[in-house]
């Protein structure tokens, strides 16, 4: 259709929280006062007006002003689509909002994170109906990060796959946890709520989030680049979530022939290095005049510290 008919900045809301929807119907045919925009459960796949009218949980009518906004809200936890129909008497389907709206007891500060970011989560169970079972706040309830590939809703399965979690001490509040990825990889996860950690079923709807992998080391040249002697290599590092000693942690250029991961061995063979100070994220420069093949390694400290990461297979040649 060209222009976007429906927009919102809210994709996750608490029960009874208002969702502001803006609309632009200037290029659409509709009946003023009868045209409506509603919140429809995602399982209603039909775009017939009468079917959607029978299932909407909230709606507002559009007046003669082709551009404007309105609010939708519901107490019913679930996943919804926002749809627009030309009138309320079997009218044509005009548009569906691209994003799914989640009405949930939990609401993250964002739905897109890098690994090791802090995920802030607000929770509001003041309208919780006790289904599928009561939650003991201050007890062994938990809110966790689960790979989206885990479809089961039982607590035992989810507990064996969560990458991080927190517990809720009261019905309404806010907490946080660090974004962690699964060892099996993948960027797609859900935030899910469980009433206890010894069985039971998921409460409410899972909130989809993405957690992107962050590479500890990267450079301004390809990982297998051929460099001239003395050519500078700009190294970017991201040590969020890593254990290291500021001022002692080091990143160095080490001959590829040094296969050992022992810090003392690599320290004896590096041809250039720099120390990492207080900042978790930063840059440094490495270079060598000696021809050969090298990799870049990062160690937690210069006193036998653990290998954190290694990068590249760089060749220095005239």
C-alpha positions in Angstrom: 0.0 0.0 0.0 3.0 2.3 0.2 2.8 4.4 3.3 2.5 2.9 6.8 -1.1 3.0 7.9 -0.6 2.0 11.6 2.3 2.8 14.0 3.1 2.4 17.7 6.2 2.6 19.8 4.8 0.2 22.4 5.1 -3.5 21.7 5.1 -4.8 25.3 2.7 -3.4 27.9 1.4 -4.4 31.3 -2.3 -5.4 31.7 -4.6 -2.3 31.5 -1.7 -0.1 30.2 -2.7 2.2 27.4 -1.3 1.5 23.9 -1.2 4.6 21.7 -1.8 3.8 18.0 -1.2 6.4 15.3 -2.9 6.0 11.9 -2.8 7.6 8.5 -5.8 6.8 6.3 -5.3 9.6 3.8 -4.9 7.2 0.9 -7.6 4.7 2.1 -11.3 4.3 1.6 -13.2 4.1 4.8 -16.4 5.2 6.6 -15.8 8.0 9.1 -17.3 7.0 12.5 -17.7 3.4 11.5 -14.1 2.6 10.6 -12.4 0.9 13.5 -9.0 -0.1 14.8 -8.9 -3.0 17.3 -6.7 -5.3 19.3 -7.2 -8.9 18.1 -5.7 -12.1 19.5 -2.9 -13.4 17.2 -4.6 -16.7 16.8 -7.4 -15.0 14.8 -5.8 -15.3 11.4 -8.9 -14.3 9.4 -9.1 -10.7 8.1 -12.9 -10.8 7.8 -14.4 -7.9 9.7 -17.2 -9.9 11.3 -14.8 -12.5 12.6 -12.4 -9.9 14.1 -15.3 -7.9 15.5 -16.3 -11.0 17.5 -12.9 -11.4 19.0 -11.4 -7.9 19.6 -10.6 -7.1 23.2 -10.4 -3.3 22.6 -11.1 -0.8 19.8 -11.7 2.8 18.8 -13.5 4.4 15.9 -11.9 6.7 13.4 -13.6 10.0 12.7 -13.5 12.1 9.6 -9.9 13.1 10.4 -7.8 10.8 8.2 -4.8 11.2 10.5 -4.7 10.9 14.2 -4.2 8.5 17.1 -6.2 6.5 19.6 -5.6 4.2 22.5 -6.2 0.5 23.1 -5.9 -1.4 26.3 -6.9 -4.7 27.9 -6.5 -6.6 31.1 -6.2 -9.9 29.2 -2.6 -11.2 29.1 -1.6 -12.5 25.6 -0.3 -11.7 22.2 -2.3 -9.5 19.9 -2.4 -7.9 16.4 -3.7 -4.4 15.7 -6.0 -4.3 12.7 -7.9 -1.6 10.9 -11.3 -2.1 9.1 -13.1 0.2 6.8 -16.4 0.0 8.7 -18.1 -2.1 11.4 -20.6 -3.8 9.0 -18.4 -6.3 7.2 -15.9 -3.6 6.0 -12.7 -4.3 4.1 -9.5 -5.0 6.0 -7.3 -2.0 5.5 -4.1 -2.8 7.4 -2.5 -4.8 10.2 0.3 -3.4 12.3 3.6 -5.2 11.5 4.5 -5.7 15.2 2.8 -8.1 17.6 1.7 -6.4 20.8 2.3 -8.4 24.0 0.2 -7.7 27.1 2.3 -9.2 29.9 2.9 -9.2 33.6 6.6 -8.6 32.8 8.0 -5.8 30.5 11.7 -5.5 29.5 13.3 -2.1 28.9 14.0 -3.2 25.3 13.6 -6.3 23.2 17.1 -6.1 21.6 20.3 -6.6 23.5 24.0 -7.5 23.1 25.3 -10.3 25.3 26.4 -9.1 28.7 24.0 -6.1 28.5 21.8 -5.5 31.6 18.2 -6.3 31.0 15.9 -4.2 33.1 12.5 -5.8 33.7 9.4 -4.2 35.3 6.7 -6.6 36.6 3.2 -6.0 37.7 1.1 -8.9 39.0 -1.6 -6.7 40.6 -4.2 -8.1 38.2 -2.9 -11.7 38.2 -5.7 -14.2 38.4 -3.7 -17.1 39.9 -3.7 -19.2 36.7 -2.3 -21.7 36.1 -1.3 -21.6 39.8 -0.6 -19.0 42.5 2.8 -17.3 42.8 4.5 -17.0 46.1 6.2 -13.7 46.0 9.4 -13.7 48.0 9.6 -17.4 47.4 11.1 -19.6 44.6 9.3 -18.0 41.6 11.6 -17.0 38.7 11.7 -14.9 35.6 14.2 -16.4 33.1 15.8 -16.1 29.7 15.0 -19.2 27.6 16.1 -20.0 24.0 13.0 -19.5 21.7 13.6 -23.0 20.3 12.4 -24.4 23.6 8.6 -24.6 22.9 7.5 -26.5 26.1 5.8 -24.5 28.9 6.7 -26.8 31.8 9.1 -25.5 34.4 11.4 -28.5 34.5 12.2 -28.3 30.8 12.7 -24.5 30.9 14.8 -24.7 34.1 17.3 -26.9 32.3 17.7 -24.4 29.5 17.6 -20.9 31.0 20.7 -18.7 30.6 19.9 -16.4 33.5 17.0 -15.5 35.9 15.9 -13.5 38.8 13.2 -13.9 41.5 10.4 -11.5 42.4 10.0 -10.5 46.1 6.7 -8.7 45.6 3.8 -8.4 43.1 4.9 -5.1 41.6 8.5 -4.0 41.1 11.6 -4.0 38.9 14.7 -6.1 38.7 17.4 -6.9 36.2 19.7 -9.6 34.9 22.6 -9.9 32.5 21.8 -10.9 28.9 23.5 -14.3 28.4 23.4 -16.5 25.3 22.9 -20.3 25.2 25.9 -22.5 24.4 24.0 -23.8 21.4 24.1 -20.3 19.9 21.3 -18.4 18.3 20.0 -14.9 18.8 16.3 -15.6 19.6 15.1 -15.9 23.2 12.0 -15.4 25.4 11.5 -13.9 28.9 9.3 -16.3 30.8 7.7 -16.5 34.2 7.4 -19.5 36.4 5.6 -19.6 39.8 8.1 -22.0 41.4 11.4 -23.7 40.6 10.3 -27.3 41.3 7.7 -27.9 38.6 4.5 -26.2 37.4 3.7 -24.4 34.2 4.6 -21.0 32.6 2.6 -18.0 33.7 1.3 -15.7 31.0 3.0 -15.1 27.6 6.7 -15.3 26.7 8.2 -12.0 25.6 10.5 -12.4 22.5 13.9 -10.8 22.8 17.1 -11.0 20.7 20.6 -11.3 22.3 23.3 -10.7 19.8 26.8 -12.2 20.1 29.6 -9.8 20.9 33.1 -10.6 19.7 35.7 -9.9 22.3 38.3 -9.0 19.7 38.0 -7.4 16.2 40.2 -5.4 13.9 40.1 -2.9 11.1 41.6 -5.5 8.8 40.3 -8.9 7.7 41.1 -11.8 10.0 43.3 -13.3 7.3 44.8 -10.1 6.0 48.3 -9.7 4.6 50.0 -6.7 6.2 53.2 -4.8 5.4 55.9 -4.7 8.1 55.2 -1.9 10.6 51.6 -1.6 9.4 49.3 -0.6 12.3 46.5 -2.9 13.3 43.7 -1.2 15.2 42.2 -3.7 17.7 38.8 -3.2 19.2 37.9 -5.1 22.4 34.7 -5.7 24.3 35.3 -7.3 27.7 31.8 -6.8 29.1 31.0 -9.9 31.2 34.6 -11.1 31.2 36.8 -11.5 34.3 40.0 -9.5 33.9 42.3 -7.2 35.9 42.3 -3.6 34.8 45.9 -2.4 34.0 47.2 -5.9 34.0 45.0 -7.5 31.3 46.8 -7.4 28.0 46.2 -7.9 24.3 49.1 -8.9 22.2 50.4 -10.0 18.8 51.7 -13.5 19.1 53.3 -15.8 16.4 50.7 -18.3 15.2 53.2 -21.0 15.9 52.7 -20.5 19.6 49.8 -22.8 20.2 49.9 -22.8 24.0 47.2 -21.0 25.9 49.4 -20.4 28.9 49.9 -16.6 29.5 53.5 -17.0 30.5 54.4 -18.8 27.3 52.6 -16.2 25.1 54.2 -13.4 27.2 57.6 -14.7 26.3 56.8 -14.7 22.5 54.6 -11.6 21.9 56.0 -9.0 19.5 53.8 -6.2 20.6 51.0 -5.6 23.2 49.0 -3.1 25.1 47.3 -3.2 28.4 43.5 -2.8 29.0 42.7 -0.1 31.6 39.4 0.5 33.3 37.0 0.6 30.3 35.4 -2.7 29.3 35.2 -1.4 25.7 38.0 0.3 23.8 40.7 0.2 21.2 44.5 -0.2 20.9 47.1 -0.6 18.2 49.5 -3.4 17.5 52.3 -3.7 14.9 55.5 -5.6 14.0 58.3 -5.2 11.6 59.0 -9.0 11.7 57.6 -11.1 8.9 55.5 -14.0 9.8 52.0 -15.2 10.7 50.4 -13.9 13.9 47.2 -14.0 15.9 45.9 -11.6 18.5 45.4 -12.9 22.0 43.8 -11.4 25.1 44.8 -12.5 28.6 43.0 -11.7 31.9 46.3 -10.5 33.6 50.0 -10.5 33.1 50.7 -12.9 35.9 49.6 -16.2 34.4 46.0 -15.0 33.7 43.5 -17.0 31.7 43.2 -16.7 27.9 40.0 -14.7 27.2 40.0 -14.6 23.4 42.1 -15.0 20.3 41.5 -13.6 16.8 42.8 -13.9 13.3 45.6 -15.4 11.3 47.4 -12.3 10.1 50.4 -12.5 7.8 53.1 -9.8 7.8 55.1 -9.9 4.6 57.1 -7.5 2.4 
